[in-house]
Amino acid sequence: MNFAIDQISIMGVQNDLVELEGIIAYQMEKGWPDPNLVTTELGDVLDGLAIGVTIGEYAGTIFTN
């Protein structure tokens, strides 16, 4: 697996997690005016993780049962 691709995948998920944390904090502070933003960002996190797993399986660096 290419180190650069690994880093791009990790950074993408990390950025999505940071955004999710910020959205949750904002929603909590403001009384949850738009909770769907949390759901949307969580979907982005899950998509990023799924892509990372797929790339890892393809490269042989992640094994799933």
Sequence and secondary structure as in RCSB ss.txt:
>XXXX:A:sequence
MNFAIDQISIMGVQNDLVELEGIIAYQMEKGWPDPNLVTTELGDVLDGLAIGVTIGEYAGTIFTN
>XXXX:A:secstr
  HHHHHHHHHHHHHHHHHHHHHHHHHHHHT S THHHHHHHHHHHHHHHHHHHHHHHHTS    
